[in-house]
Amino acid sequence: MIPNSDLEELYQQVLLDHSRRPRNFGELTEADATEAGEKVVKVQGDNPSCGDEIVVSVKLADTGLKLADIKFTGQGCAISQASASLMTIKTKGRSRAEVEELIAAFHDLITKQTENPPDILGDLQLLQGVWRFPQRVKCATLAWRALEQALREGSAGVVTTEVEG
């Protein structure tokens, strides 16, 4: 078992690394949908309580059954940027069903005290302690809400943390 102090240090290192050097940062364009059955969807996420803003763009393939590619842009706190970066790594190339399972598991991880988070979360488990800080929950889930909206609607849109529970 990893001592709590070591786990907190690892959490800080991963969080800072992803916020300073976000992975999959950028935008996908319609030109990135090169095959029949592919489309690019962009959803903007806003957190009015702290000013975090994120745009998640996804390339849906196989008529929406696969998340072929994902990128994000935005600005905000270290938690929002790191969460978005980790999300893109974890979801890219997965089936829609797998992504929906990850979204649900991450939401539970961030909003509830969970002693045994599911293994599918991998490095995302480092954000487990965020549930103790309700204002930070919105930061951590912003990109995930945008991704969820992109999958649900399959079209461009806007989500905000102020209308969600």
C-alpha positions in Angstrom: 0.0 0.0 0.0 1.3 3.5 -0.9 1.5 5.9 2.0 -0.9 8.8 1.8 2.0 11.4 1.6 3.5 9.5 -1.4 0.1 9.3 -3.1 -0.5 13.1 -2.6 3.0 13.8 -4.1 2.2 11.7 -7.1 -1.1 13.4 -7.5 0.6 16.8 -7.5 3.2 15.7 -10.0 0.7 14.2 -12.4 -1.7 17.1 -12.1 1.0 19.7 -12.7 2.6 17.8 -15.6 -0.8 17.5 -17.4 -1.7 21.1 -16.7 1.6 22.4 -17.9 2.0 20.1 -20.9 -1.6 19.0 -21.8 -1.8 16.1 -24.1 -4.1 16.2 -27.2 -4.3 20.0 -27.0 -5.8 21.5 -30.1 -8.9 21.4 -32.3 -10.3 18.9 -34.7 -11.9 20.3 -37.9 -14.4 19.0 -40.3 -11.5 18.2 -42.5 -10.4 15.6 -40.0 -13.5 13.5 -40.8 -12.1 11.9 -43.9 -14.2 8.7 -44.2 -17.9 8.1 -44.7 -19.6 7.8 -41.3 -17.2 10.1 -39.5 -18.0 13.5 -38.2 -16.4 16.1 -35.9 -18.4 17.5 -33.0 -17.3 20.4 -30.8 -18.8 21.2 -27.5 -17.9 24.2 -25.3 -17.9 23.8 -21.6 -18.0 26.7 -19.2 -17.7 26.9 -15.4 -19.0 30.3 -14.5 -18.1 29.9 -10.9 -14.4 30.0 -11.6 -14.1 31.0 -15.3 -12.7 27.6 -16.6 -13.5 27.2 -20.3 -12.9 24.2 -22.4 -13.8 23.2 -26.0 -13.8 19.4 -26.6 -13.7 18.3 -30.2 -14.3 14.6 -31.0 -14.2 12.7 -34.2 -16.9 10.1 -34.2 -16.5 7.1 -36.5 -18.6 4.1 -37.4 -21.7 6.3 -37.4 -21.0 7.5 -33.8 -20.1 4.1 -32.3 -16.4 4.9 -31.9 -14.5 7.9 -30.6 -11.7 7.9 -33.2 -10.0 11.1 -32.0 -10.4 13.7 -29.3 -8.7 17.0 -28.6 -9.4 20.0 -26.4 -8.5 23.6 -26.0 -9.2 26.0 -23.2 -8.0 27.8 -20.2 -8.6 27.4 -16.5 -7.2 25.9 -13.3 -4.7 23.1 -13.1 -7.4 20.6 -12.2 -9.6 21.4 -15.3 -6.7 21.2 -17.7 -5.2 18.1 -16.2 -8.6 16.3 -16.1 -9.2 17.2 -19.8 -5.7 16.0 -20.8 -6.1 12.7 -18.9 -9.6 12.3 -20.4 -8.3 12.5 -24.0 -5.7 9.9 -23.3 -8.1 7.5 -21.7 -11.0 7.8 -24.2 -9.2 8.1 -27.6 -9.9 5.2 -29.9 -12.5 3.6 -27.6 -16.0 2.5 -28.4 -18.9 4.7 -27.5 -20.0 2.1 -24.8 -16.5 2.1 -23.3 -16.4 5.9 -23.2 -19.8 6.1 -21.6 -18.7 3.6 -18.9 -15.6 5.7 -18.3 -17.7 8.9 -18.0 -20.0 7.2 -15.4 -17.0 5.8 -13.4 -15.2 9.1 -13.4 -18.3 11.0 -12.3 -18.7 8.5 -9.4 -15.0 8.9 -8.5 -15.2 12.6 -8.4 -18.5 13.0 -6.6 -18.5 10.2 -4.1 -16.1 8.7 -1.5 -15.1 5.5 -3.3 -12.7 3.1 -1.6 -12.2 0.8 -4.6 -12.5 2.7 -7.8 -12.8 0.5 -10.9 -9.6 -0.4 -12.7 -10.8 1.0 -16.0 -10.0 4.5 -14.6 -6.3 3.9 -14.5 -4.3 7.2 -13.8 -7.6 9.0 -13.4 -7.8 7.5 -9.9 -5.3 10.1 -8.8 -8.1 12.6 -8.9 -10.0 10.6 -6.4 -9.6 13.1 -3.5 -11.3 15.9 -5.5 -14.8 14.9 -4.2 -13.9 16.6 -0.9 -13.8 20.0 -2.6 -17.2 20.7 -4.2 -16.0 23.7 -6.2 -13.2 21.7 -7.7 -15.6 18.9 -8.7 -17.0 21.3 -11.3 -13.4 22.0 -12.6 -12.6 18.3 -12.8 -15.8 17.3 -14.6 -16.1 20.2 -17.0 -14.4 18.4 -20.0 -16.2 15.2 -19.2 -19.6 17.0 -19.4 -18.6 18.4 -22.7 -17.6 14.9 -24.0 -20.9 13.5 -22.6 -22.8 16.2 -24.5 -20.9 15.5 -27.7 -21.8 11.8 -27.5 -25.4 12.4 -26.5 -26.3 15.1 -29.0 -23.8 14.2 -31.8 -23.7 17.9 -32.6 -22.1 21.1 -31.5 -23.3 22.7 -28.3 -22.5 24.3 -25.0 -22.6 22.9 -21.4 -22.2 24.7 -18.2 -21.5 23.4 -14.7 -24.3 25.6 -13.3 -27.2 23.5 -14.5 -25.8 20.1 -13.6 -26.0 18.2 -10.4 
